[in-house]
C-alpha cells in the first residue's frame, strides 16, 4: 500500500477538524516538521482562553457570549446565536461577522422594518411571529434559513400556503399554530421531527409527512377543523397523544406498516 505523507499545509487543514486543545498539542509532537504548525493559524478553530495555543491569531472566533476578546485582535466571527437587533450594537469597535442571526417580530418592530426585502440574507433563524407584520398569502422559506424557532408563524391569519426550504430538520412546536387560513404546507425531505402543536388549529386540508420524519409530538394536528387526509411517514412507530383530536372532517389516514403504538386520544372526537 502506498504511504501518504502530509506536509505542514495539508496537516493544518486536517487540524481544523480537531475538537480538543490536547489534540493540537499532541499534533506538534508527532513530527519535527509539525512543531511550528500552530503558528500558521490566524484564528482559533476551537474555544480558547488565551492566545497561547494560537499565538498569531488575527481573527477571533467567539463560541459563547462569555468568551473574552484578546488584545491585538482585529476581527471577530461570532458563532453563537444573536438577535438581529443585537447585531446593531454588539462589538462596535471591531470588524465583525455574525454566523447565527435570529429575527423575530420584536426585531422587525424595533428596527422599523416595513418590507420583507429589508430583512438581510445574513439571517439564519426565524423566531416568534416574525412574519406577522407582512401580509403574505404564500410564503417560501429562503434557502439561507437553517432553523425555525417555536411559534415562528404563530397566529398568522393571512397565510394560505407555505413552502419550507431544504435543509431544515425540525418543524418546531406551535410553528403553524392558529394559522387558520393556512391550507397547504410543503414539507421537505430533510425534516426528521415535527414537534408538539406544530399544526394545531390551522386550516390545513391534507398533508403527506415525508418518510424522513421519525418523530411526531403531541397535539400535532389538534383542532384542525378542515383536515381531511393525512399520510404518516413510514418511519414513524408511535402516534402521539391527542395527535388529531377534534379533527372533525378527517376521513382518511394512511398508517405505516411498522407502527407500534397509538397513544391515548390520538383520534379523539374525530366525528
N, C-alpha and C positions, 0 to 999 in steps of 0.2 A: 504494500500500500504506500502510495506517495505521501511523504510528510509535507505538511503545510506550515510555513513559518510566517509569523506576523511581524511586520515592522511596527515602529512606535506609533505611526499614524493610524494604522488599522487597529492596533490594540486599543488606542484611545477611543475609537468608535465602539469597540466591544465593551469597554468600561462604562460607557454611558448607560448600560443596562444593569449595572451593579446596583444593589439595593442598600448595602450597609457600608459604613465607614471602614470597617475592618477589611472588607473585600478590596477596597482601594489600597489600603496599606499593604496587604499581602501581595497585591499585584506587583508592587515595586520590588519585591523580594524574589520574584520568580526568575528574573534575568537581569543582568547588568544593564542591558540596553533600555530597560524599562524603569530604571531607578529615578529618572527625572520626568517620567511621563505625566505626573500630576501637575508639573509646571506648565504643561501645554494647555490646560483648561482655563478658559476665560469666563467660566460661570460655574456654579455649583450644581451638579446633576442630582445631588441628594441634599436633604436638610443638614446644615452645619451650624455650629455655634461660634465659629471663628473662621479666619482665612488661613489657618494653619495647614489644612489639607490641600486647599487650592489657593496658593499664595498670590497668584496673578489674576485673580478674578477682576473682571471689569463690569460684568453684568451679574446681579444677584437675583436668584430665583427665591421668591418668598412662598413657602409652603403653607404657613399658617399666619394668622394676623398677629401672633405673638413673636414672630421672628424679628430679631434685631437687625437693623441695617448697618453694615460695616463701613468704616471710614474708607474713603477713596473710591467708593462705588459710584459709577456714573449712570448706570441704567438698571431698572428693576423690571422683572417679569413676575406678575402676581398670579399664582396658580390657584389660590383659594377663592371661594365664591364671594363676590361683592355685588352690591346693587348698582344699577345704572346711576343713581344719584350719588353714590359713594365715589364713583369714578371721576366725578367732577371736583371732588375736594381732596381725595387722598394723594399724598406724595406730590405736592405741587412743585417741589424743587428738583424733581427727577424726570428723566425721560422714562416713561413707564408704559408697559403693555399689560393689559388685564386679559387673562385667558378664560375666565369663567364668570361672565357678567350676567346677572339676572335682571328682569324687568317685571314690574307689577303695575297695577292701577295707581298705586301710590307714586311711583316714579313718573308715570305719564302725567299725573296731575302736577307734581312738584316741578317737573322740568318743562311744563307748558307745551307738551307735545299735542298737537291738534290733528295731525295726519299720520297715518301708518308709515308713510315713506320717510318720516323723520326718525324712525327707530333704526339705529345703525346695525350693520351686519356683524358687529363685534358682539352683539347679544347672543348668548348661548342657551339661556334658560328662560322660559316663560313662567311667571309666577301668578299669584292670586288675581283673578279677574282682569288680567292685563288688556284684554281685547274689548272690554265692555264699553270703552269710550268711543269706539268706532262702530259704525253701523254696517258691518259686514253681514251679508246673507250667505255668501260662500267664502270659505277661507281655506287656504292651503298652508300648512306649517312650512316655513322655508327650510331648506336643506342645511343651513348653518346652525339650526337649533338642535341641541344634543339631549335636552331633557325638559320635561314638563313637571312643574310642581303641582301639588294638590290644589284643586279648585281653580285651575288657570282659566277655564271657560265658564265658571260657575254663574248660573242665573243670567246667561246671555240669551235674551229672548228674540234677538234679531237673526241669529244664526239658523240656517236651514241645512247647510252641508259643510262638512269638514273633511279635509284630506290630511292625514298625518304623514310626515316625511319618513323615508327610510332612515334607519339609524337609531330611532327611538326604541327603547327597550321596555318601557313601562308606561301604561296609561294609569296615572296616579289617582288617588282617592278623590272622589267628587269632581273629577275632571270636567264632565259634562252635566253635572247635577243641575236640575231645574232649567235646562235649556229646552224649554217646552216646544219650540218650533223646529228643533233640530231633528230632521228625518233621516239623514244619511251621514254615516261616518266611514271613511275608507281607512281600514286598519292595515298597516304594512306587515310584512312577514318578518320584520325584525323584532316585533313585540313578543315578549316572553311572559309577561304578567299583567293582569288587569286588577287594580286594587278596589277596595270597598266603595260602593256607591258611585262608581265611575260614571254610570249612565242613569242613575236614579232620577225619576220624574222628568226624563227628557222625552222628546217626541219621536224617537227613533221607531221605524216601522219594521225593519228586518236587519239582521246582522249575521254575517258569517265570520266566526272567530278563527283566524288562521291557525294552522297546525303547529306553528312555532310556540304558541301560548301553552304553558304548562300549569299556570296557577291562576285561579279566579278567587275573588274575595266576596264577602257577604254583601247583601243589599245591592248587588251589581246592577240589576235592571228593575229594582223595586219601583212599583207605581208608574211604570212606563205604559200609560193607558193606550197607546197606539201600537205597541209591539205585537206583531202578528207571527213572525217567523224567526227562529233562532237556530243556528248551526254551531254546535260546540266543537272546539278543537279536538282532534283525535288523540292528543297527548294529555288531555285533562282527565284525571282519575277521580276527582272529587268535585261535586257541585255544592257550593257553599250555602250556608243558612240564608233564607229569605232572598235567594238569588233573583227569582221572578215573582215575588209576592205582589199581588194585586195587579198583575198584567192581564187585564180582563179581556183583551182581544187576542191573546196568544192562542194560536190554533195548531202550530207545528213547531216541534223541537226535534232536532237530529242529535242523538246522543252518541258518544264514542263507544266503540266495542269494548275498550278496556276500562270502562267506568267501574269504580269500586264502591263509591258511596254517594248517596244523595242526602244531604243534610236536612234537618227538620225545616219544614215550611218553605222549602226551596220554590215550590209552586203553589203556595197557599193563596186561596182566593183568586185563582185563575179561572174565572167562571166561563 
